[in-house]
Amino acid sequence: MVSPELLEILRCPACVRNGPNAGMLDFVRQTWLVCHDCGRKYPVKNDIPIMLIEEGDKHKETPVEQLGAPA
């Protein structure tokens, strides 16, 4: 589980350079962080967000409804 406090400060590493409100994330399906701006999806494994752009790219085109548990 990602705490609300952590979710407030986490930003998508690919979008954060575009401004202070860029790259905000939603916590979805209990195991994914989804960027509002670019749609990258970052897995949360063992309660640790994997915030690498390469990880976000892997599932960028996958609809949120089709996301399963991160491998």
CHARMM-style PDB file with segment names, atoms N, HN, CA, C and O in Angstrom:
ATOM      1  N   MET     1       0.835  -1.182   0.000  1.00  0.00      PROA
ATOM      2  CA  MET     1       0.000   0.000   0.000  1.00  0.00      PROA
ATOM      3  C   MET     1       0.876   1.241   0.000  1.00  0.00      PROA
ATOM      4  O   MET     1       1.808   1.344   0.798  1.00  0.00      PROA
ATOM      5  N   VAL     2       0.590   2.167  -0.872  1.00  0.00      PROA
ATOM      6  HN  VAL     2      -0.167   2.083  -1.520  1.00  0.00      PROA
ATOM      7  CA  VAL     2       1.313   3.432  -0.933  1.00  0.00      PROA
ATOM      8  C   VAL     2       0.573   4.432  -0.047  1.00  0.00      PROA
ATOM      9  O   VAL     2      -0.625   4.659  -0.220  1.00  0.00      PROA
ATOM     10  N   SER     3       1.288   5.019   0.890  1.00  0.00      PROA
ATOM     11  HN  SER     3       2.260   4.835   1.031  1.00  0.00      PROA
ATOM     12  CA  SER     3       0.653   5.954   1.817  1.00  0.00      PROA
ATOM     13  C   SER     3       0.226   7.223   1.077  1.00  0.00      PROA
ATOM     14  O   SER     3       0.851   7.608   0.089  1.00  0.00      PROA
ATOM     15  N   PRO     4      -0.837   7.869   1.555  1.00  0.00      PROA
ATOM     16  CA  PRO     4      -1.272   9.125   0.940  1.00  0.00      PROA
ATOM     17  C   PRO     4      -0.184  10.198   0.968  1.00  0.00      PROA
ATOM     18  O   PRO     4      -0.078  11.008   0.047  1.00  0.00      PROA
ATOM     19  N   GLU     5       0.620  10.199   2.028  1.00  0.00      PROA
ATOM     20  HN  GLU     5       0.533   9.541   2.777  1.00  0.00      PROA
ATOM     21  CA  GLU     5       1.706  11.184   2.137  1.00  0.00      PROA
ATOM     22  C   GLU     5       2.747  10.973   1.036  1.00  0.00      PROA
ATOM     23  O   GLU     5       3.226  11.934   0.434  1.00  0.00      PROA
ATOM     24  N   LEU     6       3.093   9.710   0.777  1.00  0.00      PROA
ATOM     25  HN  LEU     6       2.703   8.929   1.266  1.00  0.00      PROA
ATOM     26  CA  LEU     6       4.061   9.408  -0.274  1.00  0.00      PROA
ATOM     27  C   LEU     6       3.479   9.731  -1.644  1.00  0.00      PROA
ATOM     28  O   LEU     6       4.176  10.262  -2.509  1.00  0.00      PROA
ATOM     29  N   LEU     7       2.218   9.416  -1.840  1.00  0.00      PROA
ATOM     30  HN  LEU     7       1.652   8.985  -1.137  1.00  0.00      PROA
ATOM     31  CA  LEU     7       1.566   9.685  -3.120  1.00  0.00      PROA
ATOM     32  C   LEU     7       1.536  11.179  -3.429  1.00  0.00      PROA
ATOM     33  O   LEU     7       1.584  11.568  -4.596  1.00  0.00      PROA
ATOM     34  N   GLU     8       1.457  12.013  -2.407  1.00  0.00      PROA
ATOM     35  HN  GLU     8       1.418  11.697  -1.459  1.00  0.00      PROA
ATOM     36  CA  GLU     8       1.461  13.457  -2.600  1.00  0.00      PROA
ATOM     37  C   GLU     8       2.784  13.965  -3.165  1.00  0.00      PROA
ATOM     38  O   GLU     8       2.803  14.942  -3.915  1.00  0.00      PROA
ATOM     39  N   ILE     9       3.886  13.315  -2.814  1.00  0.00      PROA
ATOM     40  HN  ILE     9       3.871  12.522  -2.205  1.00  0.00      PROA
ATOM     41  CA  ILE     9       5.189  13.820  -3.261  1.00  0.00      PROA
ATOM     42  C   ILE     9       5.763  13.074  -4.457  1.00  0.00      PROA
ATOM     43  O   ILE     9       6.614  13.615  -5.163  1.00  0.00      PROA
ATOM     44  N   LEU    10       5.315  11.837  -4.701  1.00  0.00      PROA
ATOM     45  HN  LEU    10       4.624  11.398  -4.127  1.00  0.00      PROA
ATOM     46  CA  LEU    10       5.825  11.084  -5.849  1.00  0.00      PROA
ATOM     47  C   LEU    10       5.352  11.713  -7.152  1.00  0.00      PROA
ATOM     48  O   LEU    10       4.214  12.175  -7.246  1.00  0.00      PROA
ATOM     49  N   ARG    11       6.216  11.733  -8.150  1.00  0.00      PROA
ATOM     50  HN  ARG    11       7.140  11.358  -8.074  1.00  0.00      PROA
ATOM     51  CA  ARG    11       5.885  12.219  -9.482  1.00  0.00      PROA
ATOM     52  C   ARG    11       6.521  11.288 -10.506  1.00  0.00      PROA
ATOM     53  O   ARG    11       7.533  10.643 -10.234  1.00  0.00      PROA
ATOM     54  N   CYS    12       5.922  11.229 -11.665  1.00  0.00      PROA
ATOM     55  HN  CYS    12       5.099  11.754 -11.886  1.00  0.00      PROA
ATOM     56  CA  CYS    12       6.478  10.452 -12.772  1.00  0.00      PROA
ATOM     57  C   CYS    12       7.848  11.031 -13.117  1.00  0.00      PROA
ATOM     58  O   CYS    12       7.958  12.231 -13.371  1.00  0.00      PROA
ATOM     59  N   PRO    13       8.889  10.206 -13.130  1.00  0.00      PROA
ATOM     60  CA  PRO    13      10.230  10.720 -13.426  1.00  0.00      PROA
ATOM     61  C   PRO    13      10.372  11.241 -14.856  1.00  0.00      PROA
ATOM     62  O   PRO    13      11.271  12.036 -15.128  1.00  0.00      PROA
ATOM     63  N   ALA    14       9.514  10.815 -15.764  1.00  0.00      PROA
ATOM     64  HN  ALA    14       8.783  10.169 -15.542  1.00  0.00      PROA
ATOM     65  CA  ALA    14       9.589  11.296 -17.147  1.00  0.00      PROA
ATOM     66  C   ALA    14       8.930  12.656 -17.315  1.00  0.00      PROA
ATOM     67  O   ALA    14       9.277  13.398 -18.234  1.00  0.00      PROA
ATOM     68  N   CYS    15       7.990  12.994 -16.447  1.00  0.00      PROA
ATOM     69  HN  CYS    15       7.709  12.392 -15.701  1.00  0.00      PROA
ATOM     70  CA  CYS    15       7.198  14.224 -16.615  1.00  0.00      PROA
ATOM     71  C   CYS    15       7.522  15.324 -15.611  1.00  0.00      PROA
ATOM     72  O   CYS    15       7.210  16.488 -15.859  1.00  0.00      PROA
ATOM     73  N   VAL    16       8.135  14.985 -14.496  1.00  0.00      PROA
ATOM     74  HN  VAL    16       8.389  14.039 -14.295  1.00  0.00      PROA
ATOM     75  CA  VAL    16       8.330  15.936 -13.406  1.00  0.00      PROA
ATOM     76  C   VAL    16       9.107  17.178 -13.846  1.00  0.00      PROA
ATOM     77  O   VAL    16       8.905  18.251 -13.278  1.00  0.00      PROA
ATOM     78  N   ARG    17       9.958  17.064 -14.805  1.00  0.00      PROA
ATOM     79  HN  ARG    17      10.122  16.192 -15.266  1.00  0.00      PROA
ATOM     80  CA  ARG    17      10.755  18.218 -15.258  1.00  0.00      PROA
ATOM     81  C   ARG    17       9.913  19.258 -15.992  1.00  0.00      PROA
ATOM     82  O   ARG    17      10.406  20.344 -16.298  1.00  0.00      PROA
ATOM     83  N   ASN    18       8.638  18.937 -16.283  1.00  0.00      PROA
ATOM     84  HN  ASN    18       8.238  18.055 -16.034  1.00  0.00      PROA
ATOM     85  CA  ASN    18       7.762  19.862 -16.998  1.00  0.00      PROA
ATOM     86  C   ASN    18       7.067  20.855 -16.084  1.00  0.00      PROA
ATOM     87  O   ASN    18       6.305  21.694 -16.564  1.00  0.00      PROA
ATOM     88  N   GLY    19       7.304  20.785 -14.792  1.00  0.00      PROA
ATOM     89  HN  GLY    19       7.923  20.104 -14.402  1.00  0.00      PROA
ATOM     90  CA  GLY    19       6.704  21.737 -13.865  1.00  0.00      PROA
ATOM     91  C   GLY    19       6.329  21.090 -12.553  1.00  0.00      PROA
ATOM     92  O   GLY    19       6.328  19.864 -12.445  1.00  0.00      PROA
ATOM     93  N   PRO    20       6.010  21.893 -11.551  1.00  0.00      PROA
ATOM     94  CA  PRO    20       5.746  21.364 -10.213  1.00  0.00      PROA
ATOM     95  C   PRO    20       4.495  20.491 -10.109  1.00  0.00      PROA
ATOM     96  O   PRO    20       4.427  19.631  -9.231  1.00  0.00      PROA
ATOM     97  N   ASN    21       3.522  20.687 -10.969  1.00  0.00      PROA
ATOM     98  HN  ASN    21       3.577  21.386 -11.682  1.00  0.00      PROA
ATOM     99  CA  ASN    21       2.312  19.867 -10.924  1.00  0.00      PROA
ATOM    100  C   ASN    21       2.294  18.786 -11.998  1.00  0.00      PROA
ATOM    101  O   ASN    21       1.310  18.057 -12.129  1.00  0.00      PROA
ATOM    102  N   ALA    22       3.356  18.680 -12.754  1.00  0.00      PROA
ATOM    103  HN  ALA    22       4.155  19.272 -12.648  1.00  0.00      PROA
ATOM    104  CA  ALA    22       3.431  17.679 -13.821  1.00  0.00      PROA
ATOM    105  C   ALA    22       3.770  16.320 -13.230  1.00  0.00      PROA
ATOM    106  O   ALA    22       4.480  16.228 -12.229  1.00  0.00      PROA
ATOM    107  N   GLY    23       3.262  15.272 -13.851  1.00  0.00      PROA
ATOM    108  HN  GLY    23       2.685  15.346 -14.665  1.00  0.00      PROA
ATOM    109  CA  GLY    23       3.612  13.910 -13.459  1.00  0.00      PROA
ATOM    110  C   GLY    23       2.909  13.394 -12.221  1.00  0.00      PROA
ATOM    111  O   GLY    23       3.389  12.456 -11.583  1.00  0.00      PROA
ATOM    112  N   MET    24       1.777  13.992 -11.869  1.00  0.00      PROA
ATOM    113  HN  MET    24       1.387  14.753 -12.386  1.00  0.00      PROA
ATOM    114  CA  MET    24       1.037  13.488 -10.709  1.00  0.00      PROA
ATOM    115  C   MET    24       0.547  12.070 -10.989  1.00  0.00      PROA
ATOM    116  O   MET    24       0.268  11.709 -12.133  1.00  0.00      PROA
ATOM    117  N   LEU    25       0.449  11.282  -9.938  1.00  0.00      PROA
ATOM    118  HN  LEU    25       0.676  11.575  -9.009  1.00  0.00      PROA
ATOM    119  CA  LEU    25       0.154   9.858 -10.071  1.00  0.00      PROA
ATOM    120  C   LEU    25      -1.131   9.468  -9.349  1.00  0.00      PROA
ATOM    121  O   LEU    25      -1.478  10.042  -8.316  1.00  0.00      PROA
ATOM    122  N   ASP    26      -1.830   8.483  -9.909  1.00  0.00      PROA
ATOM    123  HN  ASP    26      -1.549   8.017 -10.748  1.00  0.00      PROA
ATOM    124  CA  ASP    26      -2.969   7.844  -9.261  1.00  0.00      PROA
ATOM    125  C   ASP    26      -2.550   6.444  -8.849  1.00  0.00      PROA
ATOM    126  O   ASP    26      -1.843   5.758  -9.587  1.00  0.00      PROA
ATOM    127  N   PHE    27      -2.984   6.022  -7.673  1.00  0.00      PROA
ATOM    128  HN  PHE    27      -3.559   6.579  -7.074  1.00  0.00      PROA
ATOM    129  CA  PHE    27      -2.737   4.665  -7.194  1.00  0.00      PROA
ATOM    130  C   PHE    27      -3.947   3.825  -7.593  1.00  0.00      PROA
ATOM    131  O   PHE    27      -5.050   4.043  -7.091  1.00  0.00      PROA
ATOM    132  N   VAL    28      -3.742   2.866  -8.497  1.00  0.00      PROA
ATOM    133  HN  VAL    28      -2.847   2.690  -8.906  1.00  0.00      PROA
ATOM    134  CA  VAL    28      -4.860   2.075  -9.015  1.00  0.00      PROA
ATOM    135  C   VAL    28      -4.611   0.584  -8.825  1.00  0.00      PROA
ATOM    136  O   VAL    28      -3.470   0.121  -8.801  1.00  0.00      PROA
ATOM    137  N   ARG    29      -5.688  -0.139  -8.694  1.00  0.00      PROA
ATOM    138  HN  ARG    29      -6.615   0.237  -8.713  1.00  0.00      PROA
ATOM    139  CA  ARG    29      -5.673  -1.607  -8.603  1.00  0.00      PROA
ATOM    140  C   ARG    29      -4.732  -2.117  -7.511  1.00  0.00      PROA
ATOM    141  O   ARG    29      -4.263  -3.253  -7.581  1.00  0.00      PROA
ATOM    142  N   GLN    30      -4.456  -1.295  -6.513  1.00  0.00      PROA
ATOM    143  HN  GLN    30      -4.837  -0.372  -6.456  1.00  0.00      PROA
ATOM    144  CA  GLN    30      -3.633  -1.650  -5.348  1.00  0.00      PROA
ATOM    145  C   GLN    30      -2.181  -1.976  -5.667  1.00  0.00      PROA
ATOM    146  O   GLN    30      -1.408  -2.264  -4.752  1.00  0.00      PROA
ATOM    147  N   THR    31      -1.785  -1.941  -6.946  1.00  0.00      PROA
ATOM    148  HN  THR    31      -2.413  -1.707  -7.689  1.00  0.00      PROA
ATOM    149  CA  THR    31      -0.397  -2.307  -7.273  1.00  0.00      PROA
ATOM    150  C   THR    31       0.215  -1.472  -8.403  1.00  0.00      PROA
ATOM    151  O   THR    31       1.273  -1.827  -8.921  1.00  0.00      PROA
ATOM    152  N   TRP    32      -0.432  -0.374  -8.789  1.00  0.00      PROA
ATOM    153  HN  TRP    32      -1.292  -0.086  -8.368  1.00  0.00      PROA
ATOM    154  CA  TRP    32       0.094   0.419  -9.900  1.00  0.00      PROA
ATOM    155  C   TRP    32      -0.033   1.908  -9.614  1.00  0.00      PROA
ATOM    156  O   TRP    32      -0.996   2.356  -8.991  1.00  0.00      PROA
ATOM    157  N   LEU    33       0.958   2.670 -10.080  1.00  0.00      PROA
ATOM    158  HN  LEU    33       1.740   2.306 -10.585  1.00  0.00      PROA
ATOM    159  CA  LEU    33       0.894   4.128 -10.082  1.00  0.00      PROA
ATOM    160  C   LEU    33       0.809   4.559 -11.541  1.00  0.00      PROA
ATOM    161  O   LEU    33       1.645   4.168 -12.355  1.00  0.00      PROA
ATOM    162  N   VAL    34      -0.186   5.355 -11.870  1.00  0.00      PROA
ATOM    163  HN  VAL    34      -0.866   5.673 -11.209  1.00  0.00      PROA
ATOM    164  CA  VAL    34      -0.426   5.773 -13.251  1.00  0.00      PROA
ATOM    165  C   VAL    34      -0.270   7.284 -13.357  1.00  0.00      PROA
ATOM    166  O   VAL    34      -0.891   8.033 -12.602  1.00  0.00      PROA
ATOM    167  N   CYS    35       0.560   7.727 -14.294  1.00  0.00      PROA
ATOM    168  HN  CYS    35       1.064   7.119 -14.906  1.00  0.00      PROA
ATOM    169  CA  CYS    35       0.815   9.146 -14.511  1.00  0.00      PROA
ATOM    170  C   CYS    35      -0.362   9.801 -15.232  1.00  0.00      PROA
ATOM    171  O   CYS    35      -0.855   9.284 -16.235  1.00  0.00      PROA
ATOM    172  N   HSD    36      -0.804  10.946 -14.708  1.00  0.00      PROA
ATOM    173  HN  HSD    36      -0.404  11.365 -13.894  1.00  0.00      PROA
ATOM    174  CA  HSD    36      -1.891  11.720 -15.327  1.00  0.00      PROA
ATOM    175  C   HSD    36      -1.489  12.236 -16.703  1.00  0.00      PROA
ATOM    176  O   HSD    36      -2.327  12.312 -17.602  1.00  0.00      PROA
ATOM    177  N   ASP    37      -0.222  12.589 -16.879  1.00  0.00      PROA
ATOM    178  HN  ASP    37       0.459  12.526 -16.150  1.00  0.00      PROA
ATOM    179  CA  ASP    37       0.227  13.274 -18.095  1.00  0.00      PROA
ATOM    180  C   ASP    37       0.596  12.337 -19.239  1.00  0.00      PROA
ATOM    181  O   ASP    37       0.117  12.512 -20.360  1.00  0.00      PROA
ATOM    182  N   CYS    38       1.431  11.358 -18.974  1.00  0.00      PROA
ATOM    183  HN  CYS    38       1.820  11.215 -18.064  1.00  0.00      PROA
ATOM    184  CA  CYS    38       1.946  10.527 -20.072  1.00  0.00      PROA
ATOM    185  C   CYS    38       1.330   9.135 -20.129  1.00  0.00      PROA
ATOM    186  O   CYS    38       1.449   8.445 -21.141  1.00  0.00      PROA
ATOM    187  N   GLY    39       0.672   8.719 -19.051  1.00  0.00      PROA
ATOM    188  HN  GLY    39       0.575   9.280 -18.228  1.00  0.00      PROA
ATOM    189  CA  GLY    39       0.049   7.400 -19.036  1.00  0.00      PROA
ATOM    190  C   GLY    39       0.972   6.254 -18.678  1.00  0.00      PROA
ATOM    191  O   GLY    39       0.566   5.093 -18.721  1.00  0.00      PROA
ATOM    192  N   ARG    40       2.225   6.568 -18.320  1.00  0.00      PROA
ATOM    193  HN  ARG    40       2.556   7.511 -18.285  1.00  0.00      PROA
ATOM    194  CA  ARG    40       3.109   5.484 -17.887  1.00  0.00      PROA
ATOM    195  C   ARG    40       2.541   4.848 -16.627  1.00  0.00      PROA
ATOM    196  O   ARG    40       1.909   5.513 -15.806  1.00  0.00      PROA
ATOM    197  N   LYS    41       2.777   3.556 -16.491  1.00  0.00      PROA
ATOM    198  HN  LYS    41       3.290   3.015 -17.157  1.00  0.00      PROA
ATOM    199  CA  LYS    41       2.271   2.806 -15.348  1.00  0.00      PROA
ATOM    200  C   LYS    41       3.446   2.160 -14.631  1.00  0.00      PROA
ATOM    201  O   LYS    41       4.182   1.355 -15.202  1.00  0.00      PROA
ATOM    202  N   TYR    42       3.604   2.535 -13.363  1.00  0.00      PROA
ATOM    203  HN  TYR    42       3.006   3.189 -12.900  1.00  0.00      PROA
ATOM    204  CA  TYR    42       4.721   2.056 -12.557  1.00  0.00      PROA
ATOM    205  C   TYR    42       4.219   1.012 -11.558  1.00  0.00      PROA
ATOM    206  O   TYR    42       3.276   1.279 -10.813  1.00  0.00      PROA
ATOM    207  N   PRO    43       4.832  -0.165 -11.533  1.00  0.00      PROA
ATOM    208  CA  PRO    43       4.390  -1.203 -10.602  1.00  0.00      PROA
ATOM    209  C   PRO    43       4.802  -0.888  -9.166  1.00  0.00      PROA
ATOM    210  O   PRO    43       5.801  -0.211  -8.924  1.00  0.00      PROA
ATOM    211  N   VAL    44       4.020  -1.388  -8.232  1.00  0.00      PROA
ATOM    212  HN  VAL    44       3.208  -1.938  -8.428  1.00  0.00      PROA
ATOM    213  CA  VAL    44       4.347  -1.320  -6.811  1.00  0.00      PROA
ATOM    214  C   VAL    44       4.545  -2.760  -6.359  1.00  0.00      PROA
ATOM    215  O   VAL    44       3.606  -3.556  -6.349  1.00  0.00      PROA
ATOM    216  N   LYS    45       5.774  -3.082  -5.986  1.00  0.00      PROA
ATOM    217  HN  LYS    45       6.537  -2.435  -5.994  1.00  0.00      PROA
ATOM    218  CA  LYS    45       6.112  -4.456  -5.589  1.00  0.00      PROA
ATOM    219  C   LYS    45       6.533  -4.460  -4.128  1.00  0.00      PROA
ATOM    220  O   LYS    45       7.433  -3.718  -3.735  1.00  0.00      PROA
ATOM    221  N   ASN    46       5.889  -5.290  -3.328  1.00  0.00      PROA
ATOM    222  HN  ASN    46       5.158  -5.893  -3.647  1.00  0.00      PROA
ATOM    223  CA  ASN    46       6.184  -5.359  -1.890  1.00  0.00      PROA
ATOM    224  C   ASN    46       6.108  -3.978  -1.243  1.00  0.00      PROA
ATOM    225  O   ASN    46       6.943  -3.622  -0.412  1.00  0.00      PROA
ATOM    226  N   ASP    47       5.097  -3.209  -1.637  1.00  0.00      PROA
ATOM    227  HN  ASP    47       4.418  -3.499  -2.312  1.00  0.00      PROA
ATOM    228  CA  ASP    47       4.845  -1.864  -1.125  1.00  0.00      PROA
ATOM    229  C   ASP    47       5.918  -0.846  -1.525  1.00  0.00      PROA
ATOM    230  O   ASP    47       6.002   0.226  -0.925  1.00  0.00      PROA
ATOM    231  N   ILE    48       6.734  -1.167  -2.526  1.00  0.00      PROA
ATOM    232  HN  ILE    48       6.666  -2.037  -3.013  1.00  0.00      PROA
ATOM    233  CA  ILE    48       7.776  -0.252  -2.994  1.00  0.00      PROA
ATOM    234  C   ILE    48       7.477   0.136  -4.437  1.00  0.00      PROA
ATOM    235  O   ILE    48       7.460  -0.726  -5.316  1.00  0.00      PROA
ATOM    236  N   PRO    49       7.237   1.436  -4.698  1.00  0.00      PROA
ATOM    237  CA  PRO    49       7.014   1.876  -6.079  1.00  0.00      PROA
ATOM    238  C   PRO    49       8.309   1.759  -6.888  1.00  0.00      PROA
ATOM    239  O   PRO    49       9.363   2.221  -6.452  1.00  0.00      PROA
ATOM    240  N   ILE    50       8.221   1.144  -8.055  1.00  0.00      PROA
ATOM    241  HN  ILE    50       7.364   0.768  -8.408  1.00  0.00      PROA
ATOM    242  CA  ILE    50       9.371   1.006  -8.949  1.00  0.00      PROA
ATOM    243  C   ILE    50       9.285   2.161  -9.948  1.00  0.00      PROA
ATOM    244  O   ILE    50       8.629   2.049 -10.984  1.00  0.00      PROA
ATOM    245  N   MET    51       9.952   3.266  -9.628  1.00  0.00      PROA
ATOM    246  HN  MET    51      10.485   3.357  -8.787  1.00  0.00      PROA
ATOM    247  CA  MET    51       9.802   4.509 -10.369  1.00  0.00      PROA
ATOM    248  C   MET    51      10.902   4.700 -11.416  1.00  0.00      PROA
ATOM    249  O   MET    51      11.518   5.764 -11.481  1.00  0.00      PROA
ATOM    250  N   LEU    52      11.144   3.696 -12.216  1.00  0.00      PROA
ATOM    251  HN  LEU    52      10.644   2.832 -12.163  1.00  0.00      PROA
ATOM    252  CA  LEU    52      12.099   3.780 -13.317  1.00  0.00      PROA
ATOM    253  C   LEU    52      11.315   4.007 -14.609  1.00  0.00      PROA
ATOM    254  O   LEU    52      10.307   3.342 -14.846  1.00  0.00      PROA
ATOM    255  N   ILE    53      11.765   4.931 -15.435  1.00  0.00      PROA
ATOM    256  HN  ILE    53      12.583   5.471 -15.243  1.00  0.00      PROA
ATOM    257  CA  ILE    53      11.065   5.225 -16.683  1.00  0.00      PROA
ATOM    258  C   ILE    53      10.906   3.956 -17.516  1.00  0.00      PROA
ATOM    259  O   ILE    53       9.861   3.749 -18.134  1.00  0.00      PROA
ATOM    260  N   GLU    54      11.925   3.110 -17.539  1.00  0.00      PROA
ATOM    261  HN  GLU    54      12.774   3.278 -17.038  1.00  0.00      PROA
ATOM    262  CA  GLU    54      11.857   1.866 -18.312  1.00  0.00      PROA
ATOM    263  C   GLU    54      10.708   0.972 -17.831  1.00  0.00      PROA
ATOM    264  O   GLU    54      10.047   0.317 -18.636  1.00  0.00      PROA
ATOM    265  N   GLU    55      10.478   0.951 -16.528  1.00  0.00      PROA
ATOM    266  HN  GLU    55      11.015   1.483 -15.874  1.00  0.00      PROA
ATOM    267  CA  GLU    55       9.366   0.168 -15.977  1.00  0.00      PROA
ATOM    268  C   GLU    55       8.034   0.781 -16.386  1.00  0.00      PROA
ATOM    269  O   GLU    55       7.099   0.062 -16.737  1.00  0.00      PROA
ATOM    270  N   GLY    56       7.945   2.099 -16.341  1.00  0.00      PROA
ATOM    271  HN  GLY    56       8.704   2.683 -16.056  1.00  0.00      PROA
ATOM    272  CA  GLY    56       6.717   2.777 -16.737  1.00  0.00      PROA
ATOM    273  C   GLY    56       6.392   2.574 -18.201  1.00  0.00      PROA
ATOM    274  O   GLY    56       5.222   2.493 -18.574  1.00  0.00      PROA
ATOM    275  N   ASP    57       7.421   2.490 -19.036  1.00  0.00      PROA
ATOM    276  HN  ASP    57       8.371   2.556 -18.732  1.00  0.00      PROA
ATOM    277  CA  ASP    57       7.227   2.293 -20.479  1.00  0.00      PROA
ATOM    278  C   ASP    57       6.654   0.913 -20.819  1.00  0.00      PROA
ATOM    279  O   ASP    57       5.926   0.767 -21.800  1.00  0.00      PROA
ATOM    280  N   LYS    58       6.980  -0.086 -20.015  1.00  0.00      PROA
ATOM    281  HN  LYS    58       7.571   0.032 -19.218  1.00  0.00      PROA
ATOM    282  CA  LYS    58       6.579  -1.459 -20.333  1.00  0.00      PROA
ATOM    283  C   LYS    58       5.064  -1.624 -20.463  1.00  0.00      PROA
ATOM    284  O   LYS    58       4.599  -2.436 -21.262  1.00  0.00      PROA
ATOM    285  N   HSD    59       4.298  -0.871 -19.693  1.00  0.00      PROA
ATOM    286  HN  HSD    59       4.676  -0.211 -19.043  1.00  0.00      PROA
ATOM    287  CA  HSD    59       2.848  -1.042 -19.665  1.00  0.00      PROA
ATOM    288  C   HSD    59       2.109   0.227 -20.074  1.00  0.00      PROA
ATOM    289  O   HSD    59       0.917   0.369 -19.803  1.00  0.00      PROA
ATOM    290  N   LYS    60       2.808   1.139 -20.720  1.00  0.00      PROA
ATOM    291  HN  LYS    60       3.777   1.024 -20.941  1.00  0.00      PROA
ATOM    292  CA  LYS    60       2.210   2.426 -21.076  1.00  0.00      PROA
ATOM    293  C   LYS    60       0.951   2.261 -21.921  1.00  0.00      PROA
ATOM    294  O   LYS    60      -0.021   2.992 -21.726  1.00  0.00      PROA
ATOM    295  N   GLU    61       0.954   1.329 -22.840  1.00  0.00      PROA
ATOM    296  HN  GLU    61       1.743   0.735 -22.998  1.00  0.00      PROA
ATOM    297  CA  GLU    61      -0.183   1.146 -23.748  1.00  0.00      PROA
ATOM    298  C   GLU    61      -1.257   0.201 -23.202  1.00  0.00      PROA
ATOM    299  O   GLU    61      -2.312   0.047 -23.818  1.00  0.00      PROA
ATOM    300  N   THR    62      -1.004  -0.425 -22.064  1.00  0.00      PROA
ATOM    301  HN  THR    62      -0.147  -0.300 -21.564  1.00  0.00      PROA
ATOM    302  CA  THR    62      -1.971  -1.351 -21.472  1.00  0.00      PROA
ATOM    303  C   THR    62      -3.070  -0.559 -20.762  1.00  0.00      PROA
ATOM    304  O   THR    62      -2.769   0.277 -19.910  1.00  0.00      PROA
ATOM    305  N   PRO    63      -4.331  -0.809 -21.099  1.00  0.00      PROA
ATOM    306  CA  PRO    63      -5.420  -0.138 -20.376  1.00  0.00      PROA
ATOM    307  C   PRO    63      -5.396  -0.517 -18.883  1.00  0.00      PROA
ATOM    308  O   PRO    63      -5.060  -1.647 -18.528  1.00  0.00      PROA
ATOM    309  N   VAL    64      -5.750   0.423 -18.036  1.00  0.00      PROA
ATOM    310  HN  VAL    64      -6.023   1.341 -18.324  1.00  0.00      PROA
ATOM    311  CA  VAL    64      -5.741   0.188 -16.596  1.00  0.00      PROA
ATOM    312  C   VAL    64      -6.563  -1.052 -16.236  1.00  0.00      PROA
ATOM    313  O   VAL    64      -6.182  -1.821 -15.354  1.00  0.00      PROA
ATOM    314  N   GLU    65      -7.674  -1.236 -16.914  1.00  0.00      PROA
ATOM    315  HN  GLU    65      -7.984  -0.611 -17.631  1.00  0.00      PROA
ATOM    316  CA  GLU    65      -8.553  -2.377 -16.620  1.00  0.00      PROA
ATOM    317  C   GLU    65      -7.869  -3.715 -16.870  1.00  0.00      PROA
ATOM    318  O   GLU    65      -8.280  -4.729 -16.306  1.00  0.00      PROA
ATOM    319  N   GLN    66      -6.837  -3.736 -17.700  1.00  0.00      PROA
ATOM    320  HN  GLN    66      -6.503  -2.912 -18.158  1.00  0.00      PROA
ATOM    321  CA  GLN    66      -6.153  -4.985 -18.044  1.00  0.00      PROA
ATOM    322  C   GLN    66      -4.870  -5.214 -17.241  1.00  0.00      PROA
ATOM    323  O   GLN    66      -4.192  -6.222 -17.438  1.00  0.00      PROA
ATOM    324  N   LEU    67      -4.537  -4.303 -16.354  1.00  0.00      PROA
ATOM    325  HN  LEU    67      -5.088  -3.484 -16.194  1.00  0.00      PROA
ATOM    326  CA  LEU    67      -3.336  -4.479 -15.547  1.00  0.00      PROA
ATOM    327  C   LEU    67      -3.558  -5.571 -14.518  1.00  0.00      PROA
ATOM    328  O   LEU    67      -4.567  -5.588 -13.813  1.00  0.00      PROA
ATOM    329  N   GLY    68      -2.614  -6.469 -14.445  1.00  0.00      PROA
ATOM    330  HN  GLY    68      -1.795  -6.456 -15.018  1.00  0.00      PROA
ATOM    331  CA  GLY    68      -2.662  -7.510 -13.430  1.00  0.00      PROA
ATOM    332  C   GLY    68      -1.672  -7.197 -12.341  1.00  0.00      PROA
ATOM    333  O   GLY    68      -1.163  -6.080 -12.254  1.00  0.00      PROA
ATOM    334  N   ALA    69      -1.401  -8.162 -11.527  1.00  0.00      PROA
ATOM    335  HN  ALA    69      -1.814  -9.070 -11.598  1.00  0.00      PROA
ATOM    336  CA  ALA    69      -0.392  -8.004 -10.476  1.00  0.00      PROA
ATOM    337  C   ALA    69       0.982  -7.908 -11.137  1.00  0.00      PROA
ATOM    338  O   ALA    69       1.278  -8.672 -12.056  1.00  0.00      PROA
ATOM    339  N   PRO    70       1.831  -6.973 -10.676  1.00  0.00      PROA
ATOM    340  CA  PRO    70       3.180  -6.879 -11.247  1.00  0.00      PROA
ATOM    341  C   PRO    70       3.970  -8.166 -11.032  1.00  0.00      PROA
ATOM    342  O   PRO    70       3.882  -8.811  -9.988  1.00  0.00      PROA
ATOM    343  N   ALA    71       4.733  -8.510 -12.044  1.00  0.00      PROA
ATOM    344  HN  ALA    71       4.805  -7.986 -12.893  1.00  0.00      PROA
ATOM    345  CA  ALA    71       5.542  -9.737 -11.961  1.00  0.00      PROA
ATOM    346  C   ALA    71       6.794  -9.516 -11.164  1.00  0.00      PROA
ATOM    347  OT1 ALA    71       7.589 -10.440 -10.994  1.00  0.00      PROA
TER     348      ALA     71
END
